[in-house]
Amino acid sequence: MVQEKRSRISGLTVVLFILLFLFLISIGEVFSQSVTRNDVPPIKERLFYGGSFGLQFGTVTDIDISPVVGIWLLPRLNIAAGPKYRYYKDRYSGSTGIYGGRVYSEIVLLKDLNNIIPVGLHFGFFLHAEDELLSLESSFWQYQPSSNRLITNTVLAGVGISQPMGVRSSLNMMFLWTLNNAFEDLAFNLYGNPEIRFAVIF
């Protein structure tokens, strides 16, 4: 158990160093962009919407709905928030409803790969950091239930790939790691490491 925890901490340290390195590379560009008051687009043009939808069937049925609304604070920095609902069913343990909310921020490292390597691929790359609060049914998630529901706080961070689908829309794929052990004392863990997510933004 101790060795497993040390391995988890070691892996987490590597991820944090990689994210910090990428952040330091991009942060200079983010904050060195001179934006005057006349250059700032109106709020309507800086708002974006979207979210993610997950679907899994089998031994475990997992339906995840997570819409968001966000705003670009800078040309390469955004924040977003939204509610989250998840229906989770295990063939042997029954089903449960999970709900809550999340807030996240993203920094764009590279808007268009084709500008650096002209191979016709227009992928973008970004960093993603997220804080999520979820309400779980105690009788389903705990070996010894203590109340009707319990609150978990999960912090996730990682990298993402963005594929433009229009002027304002994109399909994003993210690889996220949990930075805390929110589910360590529970019967199940909602997230893998990495957690792979897909989202549509418009």
Number of C-alpha atoms within 10 A of each C-alpha: 6 7 8 9 10 11 12 13 14 12 13 17 13 11 17 16 11 14 18 13 11 16 17 11 12 18 15 10 12 17 13 8 11 8 11 7 7 7 8 13 12 9 11 8 11 16 16 19 16 19 20 17 16 13 11 11 10 9 10 15 14 17 16 17 15 20 21 22 17 19 18 19 13 16 15 19 18 19 21 21 21 18 18 20 18 19 15 17 18 14 10 8 10 10 15 16 14 15 18 18 17 20 17 19 18 20 24 23 21 17 17 18 15 14 12 8 10 10 9 10 12 15 17 19 20 22 23 21 18 20 17 18 17 20 17 19 19 18 15 19 19 18 11 11 13 10 10 11 16 15 14 13 16 18 18 21 24 23 21 22 20 24 18 19 12 9 7 11 16 19 18 21 17 21 18 24 22 19 20 13 13 16 16 9 11 15 11 11 12 10 15 10 14 14 15 14 14 16 18 20 20 16
